[in-house]
Amino acid sequence: MLGFAFVCIAAVLDVVANLLLKASNGFSKLGYGLGAVAVVIGAFYLLMLALDSMELAVAYSSWGAIGIIGTIAGGRILFGERLNAIGYVGVVLVIAAVGLLHEII
């Protein structure tokens, strides 16, 4: 259970890093860019800790799915970005894939 908590926190940090990277405007706003790098290092550290008690496939797919969904939500809220219909189909497929991995492994 602790491993999954590490994955969830790592995924939230990954979302924050992605949003900071977008806000950095190609590193033209250096503070945001450096913040993104620092936060993603923290995310990878927590993912490393999670791997002590979880299968790699489950940890990484969960981290990725949470990161994708969180980044989509953050992009919508902070930057007004929208997905098209096929994008939503992709999100559903990502969620389904993670669910299948949790059942198989």
Backbone as XML, in Angstrom:
<?xml version="1.0"?>
<chain id="A" units="angstrom">
  <residue number="1" name="MET">
    <atom name="N" x="0.817" y="-1.202" z="0.000"/>
    <atom name="CA" x="0.000" y="0.000" z="0.000"/>
    <atom name="C" x="0.863" y="1.269" z="0.000"/>
  </residue>
  <residue number="2" name="LEU">
    <atom name="N" x="1.980" y="1.217" z="0.703"/>
    <atom name="CA" x="2.872" y="2.379" z="0.736"/>
    <atom name="C" x="3.436" y="2.662" z="-0.652"/>
  </residue>
  <residue number="3" name="GLY">
    <atom name="N" x="3.717" y="1.598" z="-1.402"/>
    <atom name="CA" x="4.222" y="1.773" z="-2.760"/>
    <atom name="C" x="3.241" y="2.531" z="-3.632"/>
  </residue>
  <residue number="4" name="PHE">
    <atom name="N" x="1.956" y="2.195" z="-3.522"/>
    <atom name="CA" x="0.960" y="2.890" z="-4.332"/>
    <atom name="C" x="0.837" y="4.349" z="-3.899"/>
  </residue>
  <residue number="5" name="ALA">
    <atom name="N" x="0.991" y="4.628" z="-2.615"/>
    <atom name="CA" x="0.966" y="6.019" z="-2.142"/>
    <atom name="C" x="2.135" y="6.795" z="-2.752"/>
  </residue>
  <residue number="6" name="PHE">
    <atom name="N" x="3.318" y="6.158" z="-2.796"/>
    <atom name="CA" x="4.472" y="6.808" z="-3.434"/>
    <atom name="C" x="4.201" y="7.083" z="-4.907"/>
  </residue>
  <residue number="7" name="VAL">
    <atom name="N" x="3.575" y="6.122" z="-5.581"/>
    <atom name="CA" x="3.254" y="6.305" z="-7.002"/>
    <atom name="C" x="2.303" y="7.483" z="-7.182"/>
  </residue>
  <residue number="8" name="CYS">
    <atom name="N" x="1.281" y="7.568" z="-6.349"/>
    <atom name="CA" x="0.304" y="8.654" z="-6.470"/>
    <atom name="C" x="0.949" y="10.016" z="-6.244"/>
  </residue>
  <residue number="9" name="ILE">
    <atom name="N" x="1.789" y="10.118" z="-5.217"/>
    <atom name="CA" x="2.470" y="11.386" z="-4.952"/>
    <atom name="C" x="3.429" y="11.721" z="-6.087"/>
  </residue>
  <residue number="10" name="ALA">
    <atom name="N" x="4.137" y="10.702" z="-6.585"/>
    <atom name="CA" x="5.048" y="10.912" z="-7.712"/>
    <atom name="C" x="4.286" y="11.399" z="-8.941"/>
  </residue>
  <residue number="11" name="ALA">
    <atom name="N" x="3.109" y="10.852" z="-9.160"/>
    <atom name="CA" x="2.303" y="11.260" z="-10.315"/>
    <atom name="C" x="1.833" y="12.701" z="-10.174"/>
  </residue>
  <residue number="12" name="VAL">
    <atom name="N" x="1.454" y="13.095" z="-8.974"/>
    <atom name="CA" x="1.042" y="14.483" z="-8.752"/>
    <atom name="C" x="2.233" y="15.415" z="-9.011"/>
  </residue>
  <residue number="13" name="LEU">
    <atom name="N" x="3.406" y="15.021" z="-8.538"/>
    <atom name="CA" x="4.601" y="15.834" z="-8.808"/>
    <atom name="C" x="4.891" y="15.895" z="-10.308"/>
  </residue>
  <residue number="14" name="ASP">
    <atom name="N" x="4.654" y="14.795" z="-11.005"/>
    <atom name="CA" x="4.850" y="14.779" z="-12.449"/>
    <atom name="C" x="3.902" y="15.767" z="-13.134"/>
  </residue>
  <residue number="15" name="VAL">
    <atom name="N" x="2.674" y="15.812" z="-12.686"/>
    <atom name="CA" x="1.698" y="16.761" z="-13.241"/>
    <atom name="C" x="2.175" y="18.191" z="-13.000"/>
  </residue>
  <residue number="16" name="VAL">
    <atom name="N" x="2.608" y="18.471" z="-11.780"/>
    <atom name="CA" x="3.110" y="19.806" z="-11.450"/>
    <atom name="C" x="4.293" y="20.156" z="-12.356"/>
  </residue>
  <residue number="17" name="ALA">
    <atom name="N" x="5.201" y="19.198" z="-12.548"/>
    <atom name="CA" x="6.359" y="19.445" z="-13.407"/>
    <atom name="C" x="5.923" y="19.741" z="-14.840"/>
  </residue>
  <residue number="18" name="ASN">
    <atom name="N" x="4.965" y="18.982" z="-15.349"/>
    <atom name="CA" x="4.478" y="19.215" z="-16.711"/>
    <atom name="C" x="3.865" y="20.606" z="-16.854"/>
  </residue>
  <residue number="19" name="LEU">
    <atom name="N" x="3.092" y="21.013" z="-15.870"/>
    <atom name="CA" x="2.447" y="22.325" z="-15.921"/>
    <atom name="C" x="3.473" y="23.449" z="-15.787"/>
  </residue>
  <residue number="20" name="LEU">
    <atom name="N" x="4.476" y="23.241" z="-14.950"/>
    <atom name="CA" x="5.561" y="24.225" z="-14.846"/>
    <atom name="C" x="6.327" y="24.325" z="-16.157"/>
  </residue>
  <residue number="21" name="LEU">
    <atom name="N" x="6.528" y="23.188" z="-16.799"/>
    <atom name="CA" x="7.232" y="23.194" z="-18.081"/>
    <atom name="C" x="6.453" y="23.980" z="-19.128"/>
  </residue>
  <residue number="22" name="LYS">
    <atom name="N" x="5.146" y="23.802" z="-19.150"/>
    <atom name="CA" x="4.310" y="24.576" z="-20.079"/>
    <atom name="C" x="4.397" y="26.065" z="-19.742"/>
  </residue>
  <residue number="23" name="ALA">
    <atom name="N" x="4.335" y="26.382" z="-18.450"/>
    <atom name="CA" x="4.388" y="27.782" z="-18.015"/>
    <atom name="C" x="5.751" y="28.415" z="-18.305"/>
  </residue>
  <residue number="24" name="SER">
    <atom name="N" x="6.799" y="27.581" z="-18.434"/>
    <atom name="CA" x="8.131" y="28.127" z="-18.691"/>
    <atom name="C" x="8.278" y="28.669" z="-20.103"/>
  </residue>
  <residue number="25" name="ASN">
    <atom name="N" x="7.329" y="28.324" z="-20.972"/>
    <atom name="CA" x="7.345" y="28.820" z="-22.355"/>
    <atom name="C" x="8.692" y="28.530" z="-23.026"/>
  </residue>
  <residue number="26" name="GLY">
    <atom name="N" x="9.023" y="27.217" z="-23.046"/>
    <atom name="CA" x="10.291" y="26.829" z="-23.679"/>
    <atom name="C" x="11.515" y="27.295" z="-22.903"/>
  </residue>
  <residue number="27" name="PHE">
    <atom name="N" x="11.409" y="27.362" z="-21.594"/>
    <atom name="CA" x="12.468" y="27.818" z="-20.692"/>
    <atom name="C" x="12.780" y="29.302" z="-20.839"/>
  </residue>
  <residue number="28" name="SER">
    <atom name="N" x="11.902" y="30.049" z="-21.496"/>
    <atom name="CA" x="12.122" y="31.492" z="-21.551"/>
    <atom name="C" x="11.828" y="32.130" z="-20.190"/>
  </residue>
  <residue number="29" name="LYS">
    <atom name="N" x="11.031" y="31.464" z="-19.384"/>
    <atom name="CA" x="10.827" y="31.849" z="-17.985"/>
    <atom name="C" x="11.581" y="30.816" z="-17.156"/>
  </residue>
  <residue number="30" name="LEU">
    <atom name="N" x="12.835" y="31.107" z="-16.919"/>
    <atom name="CA" x="13.773" y="30.142" z="-16.357"/>
    <atom name="C" x="13.332" y="29.568" z="-15.013"/>
  </residue>
  <residue number="31" name="GLY">
    <atom name="N" x="12.725" y="30.378" z="-14.175"/>
    <atom name="CA" x="12.296" y="29.900" z="-12.862"/>
    <atom name="C" x="11.315" y="28.737" z="-12.975"/>
  </residue>
  <residue number="32" name="TYR">
    <atom name="N" x="10.353" y="28.866" z="-13.881"/>
    <atom name="CA" x="9.391" y="27.785" z="-14.093"/>
    <atom name="C" x="10.094" y="26.537" z="-14.639"/>
  </residue>
  <residue number="33" name="GLY">
    <atom name="N" x="11.010" y="26.740" z="-15.568"/>
    <atom name="CA" x="11.726" y="25.610" z="-16.159"/>
    <atom name="C" x="12.573" y="24.872" z="-15.146"/>
  </residue>
  <residue number="34" name="LEU">
    <atom name="N" x="13.307" y="25.616" z="-14.336"/>
    <atom name="CA" x="14.128" y="24.978" z="-13.301"/>
    <atom name="C" x="13.257" y="24.317" z="-12.241"/>
  </residue>
  <residue number="35" name="GLY">
    <atom name="N" x="12.126" y="24.943" z="-11.936"/>
    <atom name="CA" x="11.168" y="24.325" z="-11.012"/>
    <atom name="C" x="10.670" y="22.996" z="-11.550"/>
  </residue>
  <residue number="36" name="ALA">
    <atom name="N" x="10.394" y="22.931" z="-12.851"/>
    <atom name="CA" x="9.932" y="21.688" z="-13.474"/>
    <atom name="C" x="10.981" y="20.589" z="-13.331"/>
  </residue>
  <residue number="37" name="VAL">
    <atom name="N" x="12.240" y="20.940" z="-13.562"/>
    <atom name="CA" x="13.320" y="19.957" z="-13.450"/>
    <atom name="C" x="13.428" y="19.455" z="-12.012"/>
  </residue>
  <residue number="38" name="ALA">
    <atom name="N" x="13.371" y="20.351" z="-11.045"/>
    <atom name="CA" x="13.478" y="19.956" z="-9.636"/>
    <atom name="C" x="12.318" y="19.060" z="-9.224"/>
  </residue>
  <residue number="39" name="VAL">
    <atom name="N" x="11.118" y="19.411" z="-9.652"/>
    <atom name="CA" x="9.945" y="18.629" z="-9.260"/>
    <atom name="C" x="9.972" y="17.247" z="-9.911"/>
  </residue>
  <residue number="40" name="VAL">
    <atom name="N" x="10.399" y="17.158" z="-11.150"/>
    <atom name="CA" x="10.433" y="15.851" z="-11.808"/>
    <atom name="C" x="11.499" y="14.950" z="-11.180"/>
  </residue>
  <residue number="41" name="ILE">
    <atom name="N" x="12.564" y="15.519" z="-10.667"/>
    <atom name="CA" x="13.555" y="14.721" z="-9.933"/>
    <atom name="C" x="12.901" y="14.115" z="-8.689"/>
  </residue>
  <residue number="42" name="GLY">
    <atom name="N" x="12.111" y="14.914" z="-7.984"/>
    <atom name="CA" x="11.378" y="14.397" z="-6.829"/>
    <atom name="C" x="10.402" y="13.300" z="-7.220"/>
  </residue>
  <residue number="43" name="ALA">
    <atom name="N" x="9.739" y="13.470" z="-8.357"/>
    <atom name="CA" x="8.792" y="12.462" z="-8.826"/>
    <atom name="C" x="9.497" y="11.140" z="-9.105"/>
  </residue>
  <residue number="44" name="PHE">
    <atom name="N" x="10.648" y="11.202" z="-9.768"/>
    <atom name="CA" x="11.384" y="9.978" z="-10.066"/>
    <atom name="C" x="11.921" y="9.329" z="-8.790"/>
  </residue>
  <residue number="45" name="TYR">
    <atom name="N" x="12.302" y="10.128" z="-7.815"/>
    <atom name="CA" x="12.761" y="9.569" z="-6.540"/>
    <atom name="C" x="11.638" y="8.777" z="-5.871"/>
  </residue>
  <residue number="46" name="LEU">
    <atom name="N" x="10.448" y="9.356" z="-5.839"/>
    <atom name="CA" x="9.325" y="8.649" z="-5.227"/>
    <atom name="C" x="8.931" y="7.408" z="-6.028"/>
  </residue>
  <residue number="47" name="LEU">
    <atom name="N" x="9.027" y="7.477" z="-7.335"/>
    <atom name="CA" x="8.760" y="6.296" z="-8.149"/>
    <atom name="C" x="9.777" y="5.202" z="-7.833"/>
  </residue>
  <residue number="48" name="MET">
    <atom name="N" x="11.025" y="5.580" z="-7.634"/>
    <atom name="CA" x="12.047" y="4.617" z="-7.256"/>
    <atom name="C" x="11.691" y="3.932" z="-5.932"/>
  </residue>
  <residue number="49" name="LEU">
    <atom name="N" x="11.227" y="4.725" z="-4.966"/>
    <atom name="CA" x="10.831" y="4.142" z="-3.686"/>
    <atom name="C" x="9.661" y="3.179" z="-3.849"/>
  </residue>
  <residue number="50" name="ALA">
    <atom name="N" x="8.729" y="3.524" z="-4.718"/>
    <atom name="CA" x="7.564" y="2.670" z="-4.948"/>
    <atom name="C" x="7.973" y="1.317" z="-5.515"/>
  </residue>
  <residue number="51" name="LEU">
    <atom name="N" x="9.032" y="1.299" z="-6.317"/>
    <atom name="CA" x="9.451" y="0.055" z="-6.962"/>
    <atom name="C" x="10.008" y="-0.968" z="-5.983"/>
  </residue>
  <residue number="52" name="ASP">
    <atom name="N" x="10.281" y="-0.549" z="-4.751"/>
    <atom name="CA" x="10.714" y="-1.501" z="-3.731"/>
    <atom name="C" x="9.596" y="-2.465" z="-3.353"/>
  </residue>
  <residue number="53" name="SER">
    <atom name="N" x="8.342" y="-2.042" z="-3.559"/>
    <atom name="CA" x="7.223" y="-2.888" z="-3.131"/>
    <atom name="C" x="6.184" y="-3.141" z="-4.216"/>
  </residue>
  <residue number="54" name="MET">
    <atom name="N" x="6.474" y="-2.725" z="-5.445"/>
    <atom name="CA" x="5.512" y="-2.904" z="-6.531"/>
    <atom name="C" x="6.207" y="-3.424" z="-7.776"/>
  </residue>
  <residue number="55" name="GLU">
    <atom name="N" x="5.423" y="-4.069" z="-8.615"/>
    <atom name="CA" x="5.911" y="-4.467" z="-9.930"/>
    <atom name="C" x="6.125" y="-3.213" z="-10.784"/>
  </residue>
  <residue number="56" name="LEU">
    <atom name="N" x="7.149" y="-3.222" z="-11.585"/>
    <atom name="CA" x="7.470" y="-2.073" z="-12.427"/>
    <atom name="C" x="6.309" y="-1.712" z="-13.350"/>
  </residue>
  <residue number="57" name="ALA">
    <atom name="N" x="5.720" y="-2.696" z="-14.001"/>
    <atom name="CA" x="4.645" y="-2.424" z="-14.962"/>
    <atom name="C" x="3.458" y="-1.753" z="-14.293"/>
  </residue>
  <residue number="58" name="VAL">
    <atom name="N" x="3.097" y="-2.200" z="-13.116"/>
    <atom name="CA" x="1.962" y="-1.612" z="-12.403"/>
    <atom name="C" x="2.296" y="-0.205" z="-11.924"/>
  </residue>
  <residue number="59" name="ALA">
    <atom name="N" x="3.480" y="-0.040" z="-11.356"/>
    <atom name="CA" x="3.883" y="1.279" z="-10.844"/>
    <atom name="C" x="3.965" y="2.300" z="-11.968"/>
  </residue>
  <residue number="60" name="TYR">
    <atom name="N" x="4.644" y="1.937" z="-13.047"/>
    <atom name="CA" x="4.861" y="2.900" z="-14.127"/>
    <atom name="C" x="3.573" y="3.220" z="-14.871"/>
  </residue>
  <residue number="61" name="SER">
    <atom name="N" x="2.746" y="2.214" z="-15.098"/>
    <atom name="CA" x="1.490" y="2.481" z="-15.806"/>
    <atom name="C" x="0.546" y="3.317" z="-14.948"/>
  </residue>
  <residue number="62" name="SER">
    <atom name="N" x="0.522" y="3.070" z="-13.661"/>
    <atom name="CA" x="-0.317" y="3.879" z="-12.762"/>
    <atom name="C" x="0.177" y="5.316" z="-12.731"/>
  </residue>
  <residue number="63" name="TRP">
    <atom name="N" x="1.485" y="5.479" z="-12.592"/>
    <atom name="CA" x="2.091" y="6.809" z="-12.582"/>
    <atom name="C" x="1.775" y="7.539" z="-13.886"/>
  </residue>
  <residue number="64" name="GLY">
    <atom name="N" x="1.935" y="6.850" z="-14.988"/>
    <atom name="CA" x="1.656" y="7.455" z="-16.282"/>
    <atom name="C" x="0.203" y="7.852" z="-16.457"/>
  </residue>
  <residue number="65" name="ALA">
    <atom name="N" x="-0.704" y="6.960" z="-16.062"/>
    <atom name="CA" x="-2.135" y="7.254" z="-16.223"/>
    <atom name="C" x="-2.561" y="8.434" z="-15.366"/>
  </residue>
  <residue number="66" name="ILE">
    <atom name="N" x="-2.125" y="8.436" z="-14.113"/>
    <atom name="CA" x="-2.460" y="9.560" z="-13.234"/>
    <atom name="C" x="-1.854" y="10.843" z="-13.804"/>
  </residue>
  <residue number="67" name="GLY">
    <atom name="N" x="-0.615" y="10.737" z="-14.289"/>
    <atom name="CA" x="0.053" y="11.900" z="-14.869"/>
    <atom name="C" x="-0.656" y="12.421" z="-16.106"/>
  </residue>
  <residue number="68" name="ILE">
    <atom name="N" x="-1.100" y="11.517" z="-16.964"/>
    <atom name="CA" x="-1.814" y="11.929" z="-18.181"/>
    <atom name="C" x="-3.115" y="12.629" z="-17.832"/>
  </residue>
  <residue number="69" name="ILE">
    <atom name="N" x="-3.894" y="12.010" z="-16.987"/>
    <atom name="CA" x="-5.197" y="12.579" z="-16.634"/>
    <atom name="C" x="-5.027" y="13.901" z="-15.882"/>
  </residue>
  <residue number="70" name="GLY">
    <atom name="N" x="-4.074" y="13.937" z="-14.955"/>
    <atom name="CA" x="-3.822" y="15.174" z="-14.219"/>
    <atom name="C" x="-3.318" y="16.294" z="-15.106"/>
  </residue>
  <residue number="71" name="THR">
    <atom name="N" x="-2.462" y="15.955" z="-16.060"/>
    <atom name="CA" x="-1.941" y="16.969" z="-16.970"/>
    <atom name="C" x="-3.043" y="17.483" z="-17.895"/>
  </residue>
  <residue number="72" name="ILE">
    <atom name="N" x="-3.913" y="16.597" z="-18.336"/>
    <atom name="CA" x="-5.055" y="17.030" z="-19.149"/>
    <atom name="C" x="-5.926" y="17.993" z="-18.353"/>
  </residue>
  <residue number="73" name="ALA">
    <atom name="N" x="-6.231" y="17.634" z="-17.106"/>
    <atom name="CA" x="-7.066" y="18.497" z="-16.265"/>
    <atom name="C" x="-6.371" y="19.831" z="-15.995"/>
  </residue>
  <residue number="74" name="GLY">
    <atom name="N" x="-5.081" y="19.785" z="-15.658"/>
    <atom name="CA" x="-4.341" y="21.011" z="-15.398"/>
    <atom name="C" x="-4.230" y="21.892" z="-16.626"/>
  </residue>
  <residue number="75" name="GLY">
    <atom name="N" x="-4.013" y="21.281" z="-17.776"/>
    <atom name="CA" x="-3.957" y="22.048" z="-19.024"/>
    <atom name="C" x="-5.276" y="22.727" z="-19.330"/>
  </residue>
  <residue number="76" name="ARG">
    <atom name="N" x="-6.346" y="22.047" z="-19.023"/>
    <atom name="CA" x="-7.686" y="22.626" z="-19.249"/>
    <atom name="C" x="-7.923" y="23.801" z="-18.303"/>
  </residue>
  <residue number="77" name="ILE">
    <atom name="N" x="-7.625" y="23.597" z="-17.022"/>
    <atom name="CA" x="-7.901" y="24.618" z="-16.003"/>
    <atom name="C" x="-6.979" y="25.835" z="-16.159"/>
  </residue>
  <residue number="78" name="LEU">
    <atom name="N" x="-5.681" y="25.582" z="-16.323"/>
    <atom name="CA" x="-4.713" y="26.677" z="-16.315"/>
    <atom name="C" x="-4.464" y="27.310" z="-17.675"/>
  </residue>
  <residue number="79" name="PHE">
    <atom name="N" x="-4.598" y="26.518" z="-18.745"/>
    <atom name="CA" x="-4.226" y="27.022" z="-20.060"/>
    <atom name="C" x="-5.360" y="26.980" z="-21.079"/>
  </residue>
  <residue number="80" name="GLY">
    <atom name="N" x="-6.538" y="26.514" z="-20.658"/>
    <atom name="CA" x="-7.685" y="26.469" z="-21.552"/>
    <atom name="C" x="-7.558" y="25.457" z="-22.680"/>
  </residue>
  <residue number="81" name="GLU">
    <atom name="N" x="-6.694" y="24.468" z="-22.511"/>
    <atom name="CA" x="-6.515" y="23.454" z="-23.549"/>
    <atom name="C" x="-7.645" y="22.428" z="-23.499"/>
  </residue>
  <residue number="82" name="ARG">
    <atom name="N" x="-8.056" y="21.958" z="-24.663"/>
    <atom name="CA" x="-9.158" y="20.994" z="-24.744"/>
    <atom name="C" x="-8.734" y="19.788" z="-25.580"/>
  </residue>
  <residue number="83" name="LEU">
    <atom name="N" x="-9.278" y="18.638" z="-25.205"/>
    <atom name="CA" x="-9.098" y="17.442" z="-26.020"/>
    <atom name="C" x="-10.213" y="17.354" z="-27.046"/>
  </residue>
  <residue number="84" name="ASN">
    <atom name="N" x="-9.913" y="16.683" z="-28.146"/>
    <atom name="CA" x="-10.982" y="16.374" z="-29.092"/>
    <atom name="C" x="-11.554" y="15.000" z="-28.723"/>
  </residue>
  <residue number="85" name="ALA">
    <atom name="N" x="-12.535" y="14.537" z="-29.476"/>
    <atom name="CA" x="-13.211" y="13.275" z="-29.145"/>
    <atom name="C" x="-12.232" y="12.101" z="-29.109"/>
  </residue>
  <residue number="86" name="ILE">
    <atom name="N" x="-11.322" y="12.034" z="-30.051"/>
    <atom name="CA" x="-10.375" y="10.922" z="-30.082"/>
    <atom name="C" x="-9.443" y="10.967" z="-28.869"/>
  </residue>
  <residue number="87" name="GLY">
    <atom name="N" x="-9.159" y="12.161" z="-28.377"/>
    <atom name="CA" x="-8.353" y="12.294" z="-27.165"/>
    <atom name="C" x="-9.035" y="11.666" z="-25.964"/>
  </residue>
  <residue number="88" name="TYR">
    <atom name="N" x="-10.338" y="11.868" z="-25.846"/>
    <atom name="CA" x="-11.081" y="11.251" z="-24.747"/>
    <atom name="C" x="-11.116" y="9.729" z="-24.880"/>
  </residue>
  <residue number="89" name="VAL">
    <atom name="N" x="-11.196" y="9.238" z="-26.103"/>
    <atom name="CA" x="-11.120" y="7.788" z="-26.325"/>
    <atom name="C" x="-9.769" y="7.276" z="-25.838"/>
  </residue>
  <residue number="90" name="GLY">
    <atom name="N" x="-8.715" y="8.004" z="-26.136"/>
    <atom name="CA" x="-7.386" y="7.629" z="-25.670"/>
    <atom name="C" x="-7.291" y="7.573" z="-24.156"/>
  </residue>
  <residue number="91" name="VAL">
    <atom name="N" x="-7.894" y="8.531" z="-23.479"/>
    <atom name="CA" x="-7.882" y="8.538" z="-22.013"/>
    <atom name="C" x="-8.587" y="7.295" z="-21.472"/>
  </residue>
  <residue number="92" name="VAL">
    <atom name="N" x="-9.716" y="6.958" z="-22.053"/>
    <atom name="CA" x="-10.450" y="5.761" z="-21.624"/>
    <atom name="C" x="-9.595" y="4.514" z="-21.836"/>
  </residue>
  <residue number="93" name="LEU">
    <atom name="N" x="-8.895" y="4.453" z="-22.956"/>
    <atom name="CA" x="-8.034" y="3.294" z="-23.222"/>
    <atom name="C" x="-6.870" y="3.211" z="-22.234"/>
  </residue>
  <residue number="94" name="VAL">
    <atom name="N" x="-6.301" y="4.357" z="-21.870"/>
    <atom name="CA" x="-5.222" y="4.363" z="-20.879"/>
    <atom name="C" x="-5.735" y="3.833" z="-19.542"/>
  </residue>
  <residue number="95" name="ILE">
    <atom name="N" x="-6.889" y="4.294" z="-19.124"/>
    <atom name="CA" x="-7.471" y="3.835" z="-17.861"/>
    <atom name="C" x="-7.755" y="2.335" z="-17.919"/>
  </residue>
  <residue number="96" name="ALA">
    <atom name="N" x="-8.299" y="1.880" z="-19.040"/>
    <atom name="CA" x="-8.580" y="0.450" z="-19.201"/>
    <atom name="C" x="-7.290" y="-0.370" z="-19.147"/>
  </residue>
  <residue number="97" name="ALA">
    <atom name="N" x="-6.245" y="0.117" z="-19.783"/>
    <atom name="CA" x="-4.974" y="-0.604" z="-19.793"/>
    <atom name="C" x="-4.405" y="-0.735" z="-18.382"/>
  </residue>
  <residue number="98" name="VAL">
    <atom name="N" x="-4.451" y="0.328" z="-17.612"/>
    <atom name="CA" x="-3.945" y="0.275" z="-16.232"/>
    <atom name="C" x="-4.784" y="-0.693" z="-15.409"/>
  </residue>
  <residue number="99" name="GLY">
    <atom name="N" x="-6.082" y="-0.636" z="-15.594"/>
    <atom name="CA" x="-6.953" y="-1.580" z="-14.882"/>
    <atom name="C" x="-6.621" y="-3.022" z="-15.218"/>
  </residue>
  <residue number="100" name="LEU">
    <atom name="N" x="-6.369" y="-3.309" z="-16.475"/>
    <atom name="CA" x="-6.004" y="-4.665" z="-16.879"/>
    <atom name="C" x="-4.660" y="-5.073" z="-16.278"/>
  </residue>
  <residue number="101" name="LEU">
    <atom name="N" x="-3.698" y="-4.184" z="-16.253"/>
    <atom name="CA" x="-2.405" y="-4.511" z="-15.657"/>
    <atom name="C" x="-2.532" y="-4.814" z="-14.167"/>
  </residue>
  <residue number="102" name="HIS">
    <atom name="N" x="-3.374" y="-4.095" z="-13.488"/>
    <atom name="CA" x="-3.579" y="-4.339" z="-12.057"/>
    <atom name="C" x="-4.201" y="-5.709" z="-11.832"/>
  </residue>
  <residue number="103" name="GLU">
    <atom name="N" x="-5.034" y="-6.154" z="-12.730"/>
    <atom name="CA" x="-5.674" y="-7.465" z="-12.585"/>
    <atom name="C" x="-4.763" y="-8.601" z="-13.004"/>
  </residue>
  <residue number="104" name="ILE">
    <atom name="N" x="-3.895" y="-8.369" z="-13.965"/>
    <atom name="CA" x="-3.061" y="-9.434" z="-14.513"/>
    <atom name="C" x="-1.836" y="-9.679" z="-13.647"/>
  </residue>
  <residue number="105" name="ILE">
    <atom name="N" x="-1.233" y="-8.618" z="-13.165"/>
    <atom name="CA" x="0.030" y="-8.763" z="-12.421"/>
    <atom name="C" x="-0.233" y="-8.946" z="-10.951"/>
  </residue>
</chain>
